[in-house]
Amino acid sequence: MTQQQQPLYSEKEVLADALAAEKATTNHYNQFASECVHQGVRNAILDCLDKEQAIQQDVFQMMHAKGYYPTPAAQSQKVEEAKQKFSQCA
């Protein structure tokens, strides 16, 4: 009988790597979209960016739910200030 081998990487490490990859990917797509002259190509890149951001959010939510990416609770006043600040950008 052989001993059961331990995985090389923990779940937390795999998810952290996936999140880092998604962050890099979305940064690249964002840069490509901002520097694209042809509207059809830009739209295709923006579609890819949207899909990658959804994947990034899924990975983040999974990490957060498992306690791998804790975020401190924000004061409600700070949340309202942030919402007001960023709603003016839209």
CORZIHU-V717241 format. One record per residue. N is the residue number from 1. SS is DSSP state (alpha for helix, beta for strand, coil for the rest). PSI is psi in degrees with one decimal (* if undefined). D_FIRST is the distance of its C-alpha to the first C-alpha in Angstrom with 1 decimal. Layout:
N;SS;PSI;D_FIRST  N;SS;PSI;D_FIRST
This chain:
1;coil;144.0;0.0  2;coil;149.9;3.8  3;coil;147.0;6.7  4;coil;128.4;9.3  5;coil;143.4;12.1  6;coil;144.0;15.5  7;coil;149.8;18.3  8;coil;-34.7;20.7  9;coil;144.2;23.6  10;coil;163.3;24.4  11;alpha;-40.0;26.2  12;alpha;-42.1;29.4  13;alpha;-40.6;29.2  14;alpha;-44.6;28.7  15;alpha;-38.5;31.6  16;alpha;-39.1;33.8  17;alpha;-41.8;33.3  18;alpha;-41.5;34.3  19;alpha;-42.4;37.3  20;alpha;-40.4;38.4  21;alpha;-41.5;38.2  22;alpha;-39.4;40.2  23;alpha;-44.7;42.8  24;alpha;-42.8;43.3  25;alpha;-46.1;43.5  26;alpha;-35.6;46.1  27;alpha;-42.6;48.1  28;alpha;-47.1;48.2  29;alpha;-38.9;49.3  30;alpha;-44.4;51.9  31;alpha;-44.2;53.3  32;alpha;-43.2;53.4  33;alpha;-39.5;55.2  34;alpha;-19.3;57.8  35;coil;12.8;58.6  36;coil;131.3;58.7  37;coil;-41.1;62.1  38;coil;120.7;61.4  39;alpha;-38.0;61.3  40;alpha;-41.5;59.1  41;alpha;-41.6;56.4  42;alpha;-42.9;56.8  43;alpha;-39.8;56.2  44;alpha;-41.0;53.1  45;alpha;-41.3;51.8  46;alpha;-35.2;52.8  47;alpha;-44.5;50.9  48;alpha;-41.7;47.7  49;alpha;-44.6;48.4  50;alpha;-43.6;48.7  51;alpha;-41.0;45.4  52;alpha;-37.0;43.6  53;alpha;-35.9;45.2  54;alpha;-41.6;43.9  55;alpha;-44.0;40.3  56;alpha;-43.2;40.9  57;alpha;-40.4;42.2  58;alpha;-45.4;39.2  59;alpha;-44.5;36.8  60;alpha;-46.6;39.0  61;alpha;-38.8;39.3  62;alpha;-45.2;35.5  63;alpha;-42.5;35.2  64;alpha;-44.0;38.1  65;alpha;-33.0;36.8  66;coil;-1.6;33.5  67;coil;11.5;35.4  68;coil;-18.0;34.4  69;coil;72.7;38.0  70;coil;143.2;40.3  71;coil;134.5;44.0  72;coil;149.4;46.7  73;coil;136.1;49.0  74;coil;147.9;52.3  75;coil;141.5;55.6  76;alpha;-33.5;57.4  77;alpha;-40.8;60.4  78;alpha;-38.3;58.2  79;alpha;-45.9;56.6  80;alpha;-39.1;60.1  81;alpha;-42.5;61.4  82;alpha;-43.8;58.5  83;alpha;-43.5;59.2  84;alpha;-43.9;62.9  85;alpha;-48.0;62.3  86;alpha;-17.0;60.0  87;alpha;-24.1;62.0  88;coil;-18.5;64.9  89;coil;-26.9;62.9  90;coil;*;62.5
